[in-house]
Amino acid sequence: MALLLLSVAPVLSAREKEVHARWEELAPLVERRDVETVLTNGVHVRGRAERVLPDALEVRVKKTSDAAAIPKGRTRIPRELVSVLTARWKTHGGRALLTPTLPIAAGYSLALLHIGADEYGTKGGYGLLIGFATAGYLVGDRIDRKSMRVVLVPKRPAQGSSGGQGTCGRIEWEGGIQWVR
């Protein structure tokens, strides 16, 4: 049963969603979360998003592929360099629910089967309970991991602006990305 739950955990946690947002909508999606991105200049950055400013993303950089361009520590990444990023965080419901629930279910099953009548059965029963508690924690931990891919979309042109070509901001979809032309 524990192996079955461990094999199902990746399926249960595989719910990374993709969100298209304007820069102004970015703050509630990424602030105080771990982020990872490849900037438009090719630098790979991993860290914790502290604040979203009007002209930059303030990140506490933990890893960077180019320390000269984006140094470690608290750094402001210019808005123009960010186009797509992944935010990751953890909840606690899966671990809180499954860690005690699986040993209770195992204990109930053992009681129904009358396992534990002798000394070896009792020790084996305790081992099973510890194993189920560990499996519950690991499955719950996997379920608690959340991630979201944020694709930044450009600002929409103001209503009635011609953009110099006589168009009113046509929106096209290519590969799930919204482009304003």
Long-range contacts (C-beta under 8 A, 24 or more apart in sequence): 1-106, 1-132, 2-102, 2-131, 2-132, 2-135, 5-102, 5-135, 5-136, 5-139, 6-135, 6-138, 6-139, 8-139, 9-138, 9-139, 9-142, 9-143, 10-142, 12-139, 12-142, 12-143, 13-142, 13-143, 13-144, 13-145, 15-146, 16-86, 16-147, 16-148, 16-149, 17-148, 17-149, 18-148, 18-149, 18-150, 18-151, 18-176, 19-148, 19-149, 19-150, 19-151, 20-151, 20-153, 20-177, 20-178, 21-150, 21-151, 21-152, 21-153, 22-152, 22-153, 22-154, 22-155, 23-52, 23-79, 23-152, 23-155, 26-52, 26-57, 26-150, 26-152, 27-51, 27-52, 29-87, 29-148, 29-150, 30-57, 30-85, 30-87, 30-150, 33-87, 33-88, 33-89, 34-87, 34-88, 34-89, 35-59, 35-85, 35-86, 35-87, 35-88, 36-85, 36-86, 36-88, 37-82, 37-84, 37-85, 37-86, 38-84, 39-70, 39-77, 39-81, 39-82, 39-83, 40-80, 40-81, 40-82, 40-83, 41-69, 41-81, 42-66, 43-69, 43-70, 43-81, 45-70, 45-77, 47-75, 49-87, 50-74, 54-79, 55-79, 57-82, 82-152, 83-151, 83-152, 84-149, 84-150, 84-151, 84-152, 85-149, 85-150, 85-152, 86-147, 86-148, 86-149, 86-150, 87-147, 87-148, 87-150, 88-145, 88-146, 88-147, 89-146, 89-147, 90-144, 90-145, 90-146, 91-144, 91-146, 92-144, 93-140, 93-143, 93-144, 94-139, 94-140, 94-141, 94-142, 94-143, 94-144, 95-136, 95-137, 95-140, 95-141, 95-144, 96-140, 97-140, 98-136, 98-137, 98-139, 98-140, 98-143, 99-133, 99-136, 99-137, 99-140, 100-133, 100-136, 101-136, 102-132, 102-133, 102-135, 102-136, 102-139, 103-129, 103-130, 103-132, 103-133, 103-136, 105-132, 106-131, 106-132, 151-176, 151-177, 153-177, 153-178, 153-180, 154-179, 154-180, 155-180, 156-180
